[in-house]
Amino acid sequence: MSTDDLRAIELLNRVRYGRVATSMRAMPFVAPARHIVADNRVVLRMHRGMGYHQACSGSVVAYGADNFHSGEPALWSVQFTGTANMVRPTEEQLEQFGQGPHHVDGEPFDPVYMRLTPQFATVHVLEYGTEPSGVGSGDGGREGESANGRRQDSHAA
């Protein structure tokens, strides 16, 4: 794994939830999932009742997570793209996941697990200076741009 791939994995380990995206019957969807990292692979836990695992299993998916609502000054987002397959987690992995929710959309939580073997990882880092610029400053700056208008992204492949 490259240094950038390891950075993406390290950041993913800082949060517990993200979103998995793929398509079902040619329509795109995004669904919440809990994740852990095991042997440099992303293991996802989803609710069976949504049926999204059926579209994900054996397909190429994207899984993303971020710290946008953490209150931390350095914001980041990671995305992993690869093939997802249904798995039976080990006891150690089940412990890492911890307890699931009691209900999802009013139904009792029924977990299913998938392993995503990343073939591509992307890291985006949003940096904001201490001077008023960008979002809400009235200077025309956009989120993700520095005062000089350049994007502050980092990509890992």
LUMLOBA-191810 format. One record per atom (N, C-alpha, C): residue in three letters; atom name; x, y, z. Coordinates in nm, 4 decimals. Layout:
N
Ala  CA  X  Y  Z
...
! end
This chain:
157
Met  N  0.0852  -0.1191  0.0000
Met  CA  0.0000  0.0000  0.0000
Met  C  0.0885  0.1237  0.0000
Ser  N  0.0434  0.2252  -0.0710
Ser  CA  0.1174  0.3506  -0.0758
Ser  C  0.0980  0.4278  0.0543
Thr  N  0.1801  0.5290  0.0720
Thr  CA  0.1679  0.6161  0.1892
Thr  C  0.0311  0.6829  0.1905
Asp  N  -0.0182  0.7246  0.0739
Asp  CA  -0.1497  0.7883  0.0651
Asp  C  -0.2620  0.6911  0.0989
Asp  N  -0.2493  0.5650  0.0571
Asp  CA  -0.3494  0.4636  0.0914
Asp  C  -0.3533  0.4441  0.2427
Leu  N  -0.2355  0.4383  0.3046
Leu  CA  -0.2281  0.4220  0.4505
Leu  C  -0.2884  0.5424  0.5213
Arg  N  -0.2697  0.6617  0.4664
Arg  CA  -0.3290  0.7833  0.5241
Arg  C  -0.4813  0.7741  0.5176
Ala  N  -0.5346  0.7266  0.4060
Ala  CA  -0.6799  0.7127  0.3923
Ala  C  -0.7346  0.6143  0.4949
Ile  N  -0.6654  0.5025  0.5143
Ile  CA  -0.7065  0.4024  0.6141
Ile  C  -0.6999  0.4619  0.7543
Glu  N  -0.5936  0.5364  0.7840
Glu  CA  -0.5768  0.5978  0.9168
Glu  C  -0.6906  0.6949  0.9435
Leu  N  -0.7266  0.7765  0.8464
Leu  CA  -0.8376  0.8705  0.8644
Leu  C  -0.9697  0.7968  0.8833
Leu  N  -0.9931  0.6917  0.8057
Leu  CA  -1.1166  0.6153  0.8182
Leu  C  -1.1314  0.5584  0.9591
Asn  N  -1.0210  0.5204  1.0200
Asn  CA  -1.0251  0.4661  1.1558
Asn  C  -1.0677  0.5693  1.2600
Arg  N  -1.0725  0.6963  1.2234
Arg  CA  -1.1090  0.8023  1.3179
Arg  C  -1.2596  0.8204  1.3339
Val  N  -1.3366  0.7652  1.2401
Val  CA  -1.4830  0.7771  1.2461
Val  C  -1.5451  0.6384  1.2376
Arg  N  -1.6713  0.6280  1.2771
Arg  CA  -1.7359  0.4965  1.2826
Arg  C  -1.8339  0.4705  1.1688
Tyr  N  -1.8891  0.5758  1.1104
Tyr  CA  -1.9937  0.5604  1.0099
Tyr  C  -1.9584  0.6326  0.8809
Gly  N  -2.0134  0.5828  0.7732
Gly  CA  -1.9970  0.6459  0.6432
Gly  C  -2.1143  0.6102  0.5553
Arg  N  -2.0928  0.6228  0.4230
Arg  CA  -2.1992  0.5967  0.3283
Arg  C  -2.1456  0.5104  0.2150
Val  N  -2.2223  0.4094  0.1775
Val  CA  -2.1867  0.3228  0.0661
Val  C  -2.2755  0.3616  -0.0516
Ala  N  -2.2144  0.3633  -0.1702
Ala  CA  -2.2890  0.4018  -0.2903
Ala  C  -2.2657  0.2988  -0.4005
Thr  N  -2.3726  0.2653  -0.4690
Thr  CA  -2.3673  0.1805  -0.5887
Thr  C  -2.4988  0.2030  -0.6621
Ser  N  -2.5373  0.1115  -0.7468
Ser  CA  -2.6657  0.1271  -0.8154
Ser  C  -2.7496  0.0005  -0.7974
Met  N  -2.8791  0.0217  -0.7994
Met  CA  -2.9741  -0.0886  -0.7889
Met  C  -3.0766  -0.0683  -0.9001
Arg  N  -3.0864  -0.1670  -0.9889
Arg  CA  -3.1758  -0.1563  -1.1044
Arg  C  -3.1475  -0.0268  -1.1816
Ala  N  -3.0191  -0.0014  -1.2041
Ala  CA  -2.9687  0.1133  -1.2814
Ala  C  -2.9938  0.2489  -1.2154
Met  N  -3.0358  0.2485  -1.0900
Met  CA  -3.0580  0.3745  -1.0187
Met  C  -2.9542  0.3855  -0.9065
Pro  N  -2.8851  0.4990  -0.8962
Pro  CA  -2.7846  0.5144  -0.7911
Pro  C  -2.8508  0.5300  -0.6542
Phe  N  -2.7807  0.4850  -0.5498
Phe  CA  -2.8276  0.5081  -0.4133
Phe  C  -2.7081  0.5213  -0.3205
Val  N  -2.7326  0.5841  -0.2078
Val  CA  -2.6341  0.6004  -0.1019
Val  C  -2.7010  0.5543  0.0259
Ala  N  -2.6313  0.4704  0.1043
Ala  CA  -2.6895  0.4170  0.2273
Ala  C  -2.5885  0.4273  0.3410
Pro  N  -2.6369  0.4488  0.4629
Pro  CA  -2.5463  0.4548  0.5771
Pro  C  -2.4920  0.3162  0.6119
Ala  N  -2.3708  0.3149  0.6648
Ala  CA  -2.3101  0.1890  0.7078
Ala  C  -2.2105  0.2176  0.8199
Arg  N  -2.1945  0.1207  0.9058
Arg  CA  -2.0897  0.1232  1.0098
Arg  C  -1.9715  0.0499  0.9499
His  N  -1.8501  0.0918  0.9828
His  CA  -1.7323  0.0274  0.9253
His  C  -1.6240  0.0032  1.0297
Ile  N  -1.5394  -0.0933  0.9987
Ile  CA  -1.4130  -0.1142  1.0678
Ile  C  -1.3099  -0.1429  0.9590
Val  N  -1.1830  -0.1336  0.9948
Val  CA  -1.0760  -0.1699  0.9028
Val  C  -1.0104  -0.2954  0.9569
Ala  N  -1.0016  -0.3991  0.8743
Ala  CA  -0.9396  -0.5262  0.9127
Ala  C  -0.8525  -0.5735  0.7973
Asp  N  -0.7247  -0.5938  0.8235
Asp  CA  -0.6304  -0.6400  0.7197
Asp  C  -0.6337  -0.5514  0.5960
Asn  N  -0.6334  -0.4197  0.6188
Asn  CA  -0.6338  -0.3201  0.5111
Asn  C  -0.7551  -0.3295  0.4197
Arg  N  -0.8609  -0.3878  0.4688
Arg  CA  -0.9880  -0.3930  0.3971
Arg  C  -1.0934  -0.3271  0.4846
Val  N  -1.1918  -0.2721  0.4203
Val  CA  -1.3015  -0.2073  0.4910
Val  C  -1.4130  -0.3099  0.5068
Val  N  -1.4563  -0.3327  0.6300
Val  CA  -1.5670  -0.4241  0.6568
Val  C  -1.6869  -0.3379  0.6967
Leu  N  -1.7982  -0.3583  0.6279
Leu  CA  -1.9180  -0.2778  0.6485
Leu  C  -2.0269  -0.3574  0.7178
Arg  N  -2.1032  -0.2884  0.8007
Arg  CA  -2.2226  -0.3473  0.8615
Arg  C  -2.3403  -0.2596  0.8210
Met  N  -2.4408  -0.3255  0.7627
Met  CA  -2.5608  -0.2563  0.7183
Met  C  -2.6846  -0.3288  0.7707
His  N  -2.7976  -0.2627  0.7568
His  CA  -2.9254  -0.3232  0.7956
His  C  -2.9815  -0.4030  0.6779
Arg  N  -3.0075  -0.5297  0.7019
Arg  CA  -3.0609  -0.6191  0.5989
Arg  C  -3.1955  -0.5690  0.5451
Gly  N  -3.2756  -0.5097  0.6284
Gly  CA  -3.4102  -0.4683  0.5900
Gly  C  -3.4148  -0.3688  0.4756
Met  N  -3.3086  -0.2945  0.4532
Met  CA  -3.3080  -0.1994  0.3417
Met  C  -3.2860  -0.2709  0.2085
Gly  N  -3.2246  -0.3898  0.2122
Gly  CA  -3.1999  -0.4664  0.0906
Gly  C  -3.0834  -0.4171  0.0070
Tyr  N  -3.0149  -0.3126  0.0514
Tyr  CA  -2.9054  -0.2566  -0.0267
Tyr  C  -2.7873  -0.3522  -0.0382
His  N  -2.7716  -0.4381  0.0595
His  CA  -2.6585  -0.5322  0.0549
His  C  -2.6666  -0.6226  -0.0683
Gln  N  -2.7867  -0.6510  -0.1143
Gln  CA  -2.8021  -0.7365  -0.2318
Gln  C  -2.7462  -0.6689  -0.3568
Ala  N  -2.7636  -0.5388  -0.3674
Ala  CA  -2.7092  -0.4654  -0.4813
Ala  C  -2.5578  -0.4490  -0.4692
Cys  N  -2.5081  -0.4407  -0.3469
Cys  CA  -2.3652  -0.4189  -0.3239
Cys  C  -2.2827  -0.5463  -0.3421
Ser  N  -2.3347  -0.6589  -0.2991
Ser  CA  -2.2576  -0.7828  -0.2985
Ser  C  -2.2176  -0.8244  -0.4400
Gly  N  -2.0878  -0.8359  -0.4614
Gly  CA  -2.0338  -0.8738  -0.5906
Gly  C  -2.0197  -0.7578  -0.6874
Ser  N  -2.0548  -0.6395  -0.6442
Ser  CA  -2.0497  -0.5212  -0.7305
Ser  C  -1.9403  -0.4255  -0.6866
Val  N  -1.9073  -0.3355  -0.7769
Val  CA  -1.8158  -0.2269  -0.7417
Val  C  -1.8966  -0.1225  -0.6659
Val  N  -1.8444  -0.0820  -0.5516
Val  CA  -1.9095  0.0192  -0.4690
Val  C  -1.8085  0.1271  -0.4334
Ala  N  -1.8609  0.2395  -0.3898
Ala  CA  -1.7786  0.3451  -0.3310
Ala  C  -1.8219  0.3573  -0.1864
Tyr  N  -1.7256  0.3722  -0.0970
Tyr  CA  -1.7563  0.3936  0.0440
Tyr  C  -1.6848  0.5196  0.0887
Gly  N  -1.7595  0.6119  0.1450
Gly  CA  -1.7012  0.7376  0.1882
Gly  C  -1.7346  0.7688  0.3317
Ala  N  -1.6436  0.8388  0.3961
Ala  CA  -1.6640  0.8860  0.5330
Ala  C  -1.5901  1.0180  0.5477
Asp  N  -1.6289  1.0965  0.6477
Asp  CA  -1.5650  1.2261  0.6683
Asp  C  -1.5788  1.2681  0.8141
Asn  N  -1.5166  1.3788  0.8468
Asn  CA  -1.5286  1.4342  0.9815
Asn  C  -1.5945  1.5714  0.9772
Phe  N  -1.6789  1.5978  0.8797
Phe  CA  -1.7358  1.7294  0.8573
Phe  C  -1.8168  1.7835  0.9751
His  N  -1.8730  1.6988  1.0563
His  CA  -1.9538  1.7450  1.1697
His  C  -1.8831  1.7250  1.3029
Ser  N  -1.7509  1.7119  1.2983
Ser  CA  -1.6746  1.6832  1.4199
Ser  C  -1.6397  1.8073  1.5004
Gly  N  -1.6438  1.9233  1.4375
Gly  CA  -1.6000  2.0443  1.5041
Gly  C  -1.4494  2.0637  1.4986
Glu  N  -1.3778  1.9699  1.4393
Glu  CA  -1.2328  1.9823  1.4258
Glu  C  -1.2008  2.0879  1.3213
Pro  N  -1.0900  2.1601  1.3380
Pro  CA  -1.0552  2.2638  1.2396
Pro  C  -1.0084  2.2078  1.1055
Ala  N  -0.9466  2.0920  1.1033
Ala  CA  -0.9013  2.0303  0.9785
Ala  C  -1.0076  1.9311  0.9329
Leu  N  -1.0692  1.9588  0.8203
Leu  CA  -1.1752  1.8724  0.7687
Leu  C  -1.1198  1.7832  0.6590
Trp  N  -1.1684  1.6598  0.6552
Trp  CA  -1.1214  1.5640  0.5557
Trp  C  -1.2356  1.4728  0.5141
Ser  N  -1.2177  1.4120  0.3987
Ser  CA  -1.3111  1.3139  0.3457
Ser  C  -1.2293  1.2057  0.2774
Val  N  -1.2670  1.0805  0.2962
Val  CA  -1.2006  0.9700  0.2282
Val  C  -1.3046  0.8909  0.1507
Gln  N  -1.2596  0.8321  0.0400
Gln  CA  -1.3465  0.7451  -0.0374
Gln  C  -1.2654  0.6262  -0.0850
Phe  N  -1.3247  0.5095  -0.0713
Phe  CA  -1.2641  0.3848  -0.1166
Phe  C  -1.3549  0.3259  -0.2229
Thr  N  -1.2969  0.2811  -0.3325
Thr  CA  -1.3735  0.2186  -0.4396
Thr  C  -1.3170  0.0789  -0.4634
Gly  N  -1.4055  -0.0184  -0.4702
Gly  CA  -1.3634  -0.1556  -0.4940
Gly  C  -1.4841  -0.2477  -0.4948
Thr  N  -1.4576  -0.3761  -0.4976
Thr  CA  -1.5641  -0.4761  -0.5013
Thr  C  -1.6026  -0.5158  -0.3591
Ala  N  -1.7321  -0.5244  -0.3355
Ala  CA  -1.7848  -0.5643  -0.2045
Ala  C  -1.8355  -0.7082  -0.2122
Asn  N  -1.8085  -0.7848  -0.1078
Asn  CA  -1.8575  -0.9227  -0.0987
Asn  C  -1.9105  -0.9487  0.0410
Met  N  -2.0148  -1.0283  0.0484
Met  CA  -2.0713  -1.0653  0.1780
Met  C  -1.9689  -1.1473  0.2557
Val  N  -1.9616  -1.1246  0.3866
Val  CA  -1.8685  -1.1982  0.4718
Val  C  -1.9351  -1.2292  0.6051
Arg  N  -1.8763  -1.3236  0.6735
Arg  CA  -1.9140  -1.3517  0.8111
Arg  C  -1.7997  -1.2979  0.8968
Pro  N  -1.8264  -1.1960  0.9776
Pro  CA  -1.7177  -1.1363  1.0557
Pro  C  -1.6686  -1.2313  1.1652
Thr  N  -1.5414  -1.2140  1.2020
Thr  CA  -1.4846  -1.2904  1.3125
Thr  C  -1.5389  -1.2346  1.4439
Glu  N  -1.5185  -1.3071  1.5510
Glu  CA  -1.5614  -1.2582  1.6824
Glu  C  -1.4919  -1.1266  1.7161
Glu  N  -1.3647  -1.1174  1.6818
Glu  CA  -1.2887  -0.9935  1.7069
Glu  C  -1.3490  -0.8764  1.6286
Gln  N  -1.3867  -0.9014  1.5044
Gln  CA  -1.4480  -0.7958  1.4245
Gln  C  -1.5832  -0.7548  1.4805
Leu  N  -1.6621  -0.8522  1.5267
Leu  CA  -1.7910  -0.8193  1.5886
Leu  C  -1.7720  -0.7307  1.7107
Glu  N  -1.6682  -0.7585  1.7885
Glu  CA  -1.6377  -0.6742  1.9047
Glu  C  -1.6005  -0.5332  1.8613
Gln  N  -1.5244  -0.5222  1.7533
Gln  CA  -1.4866  -0.3901  1.7023
Gln  C  -1.6082  -0.3112  1.6571
Phe  N  -1.7045  -0.3775  1.5957
Phe  CA  -1.8258  -0.3087  1.5524
Phe  C  -1.9053  -0.2567  1.6708
Gly  N  -1.9060  -0.3296  1.7795
Gly  CA  -1.9872  -0.2903  1.8936
Gly  C  -2.1344  -0.3158  1.8677
Gln  N  -2.2151  -0.2711  1.9601
Gln  CA  -2.3587  -0.2925  1.9511
Gln  C  -2.4180  -0.2093  1.8386
Gly  N  -2.5107  -0.2668  1.7677
Gly  CA  -2.5795  -0.1948  1.6612
Gly  C  -2.6994  -0.1201  1.7167
Pro  N  -2.7652  -0.0449  1.6305
Pro  CA  -2.8857  0.0249  1.6752
Pro  C  -2.9960  -0.0758  1.7081
His  N  -3.0923  -0.0348  1.7878
His  CA  -3.2045  -0.1232  1.8188
His  C  -3.2996  -0.1341  1.6993
His  N  -3.3211  -0.0196  1.6322
His  CA  -3.4135  -0.0160  1.5190
His  C  -3.3551  0.0681  1.4060
Val  N  -3.3927  0.0334  1.2840
Val  CA  -3.3607  0.1126  1.1657
Val  C  -3.4910  0.1340  1.0908
Asp  N  -3.5280  0.2586  1.0738
Asp  CA  -3.6538  0.2932  1.0071
Asp  C  -3.7718  0.2183  1.0676
Gly  N  -3.7706  0.2030  1.1991
Gly  CA  -3.8815  0.1395  1.2701
Gly  C  -3.8762  -0.0115  1.2761
Glu  N  -3.7803  -0.0741  1.2059
Glu  CA  -3.7664  -0.2201  1.2066
Glu  C  -3.6549  -0.2610  1.3024
Pro  N  -3.6663  -0.3788  1.3649
Pro  CA  -3.5539  -0.4283  1.4445
Pro  C  -3.4292  -0.4418  1.3568
Phe  N  -3.3154  -0.3976  1.4082
Phe  CA  -3.1898  -0.4017  1.3341
Phe  C  -3.1475  -0.5456  1.3098
Asp  N  -3.1198  -0.5787  1.1828
Asp  CA  -3.0761  -0.7111  1.1408
Asp  C  -2.9488  -0.6908  1.0581
Pro  N  -2.8312  -0.7121  1.1164
Pro  CA  -2.7073  -0.6774  1.0472
Pro  C  -2.6672  -0.7756  0.9381
Val  N  -2.6076  -0.7196  0.8328
Val  CA  -2.5382  -0.7953  0.7292
Val  C  -2.4015  -0.7306  0.7144
Tyr  N  -2.3032  -0.8108  0.6727
Tyr  CA  -2.1649  -0.7641  0.6671
Tyr  C  -2.1067  -0.7846  0.5281
Met  N  -2.0300  -0.6867  0.4848
Met  CA  -1.9619  -0.6947  0.3554
Met  C  -1.8173  -0.6502  0.3727
Arg  N  -1.7317  -0.7086  0.2922
Arg  CA  -1.5914  -0.6668  0.2907
Arg  C  -1.5657  -0.5947  0.1594
Leu  N  -1.5091  -0.4762  0.1693
Leu  CA  -1.4711  -0.3973  0.0530
Leu  C  -1.3196  -0.4022  0.0412
Thr  N  -1.2721  -0.4565  -0.0692
Thr  CA  -1.1283  -0.4578  -0.0953
Thr  C  -1.0985  -0.3360  -0.1821
Pro  N  -1.0408  -0.2311  -0.1211
Pro  CA  -1.0186  -0.1072  -0.1973
Pro  C  -0.9196  -0.1263  -0.3116
Gln  N  -0.9593  -0.0786  -0.4273
Gln  CA  -0.8700  -0.0750  -0.5423
Gln  C  -0.8252  0.0678  -0.5692
Phe  N  -0.8980  0.1625  -0.5113
Phe  CA  -0.8685  0.3029  -0.5291
Phe  C  -0.9110  0.3760  -0.4031
Ala  N  -0.8262  0.4646  -0.3531
Ala  CA  -0.8588  0.5450  -0.2358
Ala  C  -0.8327  0.6914  -0.2672
Thr  N  -0.9214  0.7778  -0.2193
Thr  CA  -0.9073  0.9215  -0.2390
Thr  C  -0.9185  0.9902  -0.1038
Val  N  -0.8316  1.0873  -0.0807
Val  CA  -0.8367  1.1698  0.0398
Val  C  -0.8528  1.3145  -0.0040
His  N  -0.9488  1.3839  0.0544
His  CA  -0.9657  1.5274  0.0326
His  C  -0.9478  1.5950  0.1675
Val  N  -0.8647  1.6983  0.1716
Val  CA  -0.8417  1.7750  0.2939
Val  C  -0.8826  1.9189  0.2658
Leu  N  -0.9716  1.9719  0.3480
Leu  CA  -1.0175  2.1095  0.3327
Leu  C  -0.9483  2.1934  0.4388
Glu  N  -0.8700  2.2903  0.3956
Glu  CA  -0.7963  2.3749  0.4889
Glu  C  -0.8503  2.5164  0.4804
Tyr  N  -0.8752  2.5769  0.5941
Tyr  CA  -0.9220  2.7137  0.6003
Tyr  C  -0.8180  2.7951  0.6745
Gly  N  -0.7826  2.9110  0.6189
Gly  CA  -0.6872  3.0000  0.6835
Gly  C  -0.7516  3.0723  0.7993
Thr  N  -0.6717  3.1456  0.8734
Thr  CA  -0.7233  3.2203  0.9877
Thr  C  -0.7860  3.3515  0.9456
Glu  N  -0.7560  3.3992  0.8220
Glu  CA  -0.8165  3.5219  0.7720
Glu  C  -0.9546  3.4909  0.7178
Pro  N  -1.0487  3.5849  0.7306
Pro  CA  -1.1817  3.5595  0.6753
Pro  C  -1.1739  3.5452  0.5238
Ser  N  -1.2046  3.4300  0.4742
Ser  CA  -1.2112  3.4061  0.3305
Ser  C  -1.2975  3.2854  0.3074
Gly  N  -1.3419  3.2681  0.1851
Gly  CA  -1.4201  3.1493  0.1522
Gly  C  -1.5623  3.1604  0.1998
Val  N  -1.6103  3.0589  0.2685
Val  CA  -1.7501  3.0458  0.3062
Val  C  -1.7940  3.1614  0.3954
Gly  N  -1.8990  3.2290  0.3553
Gly  CA  -1.9624  3.3307  0.4376
Gly  C  -1.8878  3.4618  0.4467
Ser  N  -1.7765  3.4821  0.3760
Ser  CA  -1.7011  3.6059  0.3917
Ser  C  -1.7424  3.7124  0.2915
Gly  N  -1.8226  3.6750  0.1919
Gly  CA  -1.8657  3.7712  0.0934
Gly  C  -1.7606  3.7989  -0.0129
Asp  N  -1.6494  3.7255  -0.0134
Asp  CA  -1.5448  3.7507  -0.1123
Asp  C  -1.5570  3.6615  -0.2346
Gly  N  -1.6645  3.5846  -0.2433
Gly  CA  -1.6849  3.5004  -0.3597
Gly  C  -1.6152  3.3669  -0.3509
Gly  N  -1.5457  3.3419  -0.2426
Gly  CA  -1.4773  3.2139  -0.2262
Gly  C  -1.5765  3.1016  -0.2082
Arg  N  -1.5332  2.9805  -0.2428
Arg  CA  -1.6197  2.8639  -0.2281
Arg  C  -1.5573  2.7699  -0.1278
Glu  N  -1.6425  2.6870  -0.0655
Glu  CA  -1.5945  2.5853  0.0271
Glu  C  -1.4908  2.4987  -0.0427
Gly  N  -1.3782  2.4746  0.0267
Gly  CA  -1.2735  2.3917  -0.0298
Gly  C  -1.1691  2.4717  -0.1051
Glu  N  -1.1856  2.6054  -0.1088
Glu  CA  -1.0854  2.6878  -0.1731
Glu  C  -1.0123  2.7690  -0.0689
Ser  N  -0.8842  2.7926  -0.0903
Ser  CA  -0.8059  2.8789  -0.0029
Ser  C  -0.8279  3.0234  -0.0466
Ala  N  -0.7647  3.1180  0.0233
Ala  CA  -0.7812  3.2593  -0.0077
Ala  C  -0.7386  3.2902  -0.1507
Asn  N  -0.6453  3.2146  -0.2067
Asn  CA  -0.6017  3.2403  -0.3437
Asn  C  -0.6848  3.1627  -0.4455
Gly  N  -0.7900  3.0958  -0.4014
Gly  CA  -0.8815  3.0272  -0.4914
Gly  C  -0.8404  2.8865  -0.5308
Arg  N  -0.7283  2.8341  -0.4808
Arg  CA  -0.6846  2.6994  -0.5171
Arg  C  -0.7490  2.5979  -0.4254
Arg  N  -0.7882  2.4840  -0.4826
Arg  CA  -0.8451  2.3750  -0.4035
Arg  C  -0.7397  2.3180  -0.3130
Gln  N  -0.7802  2.2721  -0.1976
Gln  CA  -0.6902  2.2117  -0.1012
Gln  C  -0.7247  2.0637  -0.0893
Asp  N  -0.7006  1.9890  -0.1954
Asp  CA  -0.7329  1.8463  -0.1982
Asp  C  -0.6052  1.7655  -0.2046
Ser  N  -0.6139  1.6441  -0.1563
Ser  CA  -0.5047  1.5489  -0.1695
Ser  C  -0.5649  1.4191  -0.2198
His  N  -0.5076  1.3613  -0.3246
His  CA  -0.5605  1.2373  -0.3812
His  C  -0.4653  1.1241  -0.3582
Ala  N  -0.5186  1.0083  -0.3253
Ala  CA  -0.4379  0.8870  -0.3103
Ala  C  -0.4937  0.7820  -0.4055
Ala  N  -0.4083  0.7107  -0.4699
Ala  CA  -0.4569  0.6060  -0.5596
Ala  C  -0.3820  0.4766  -0.5328
! end
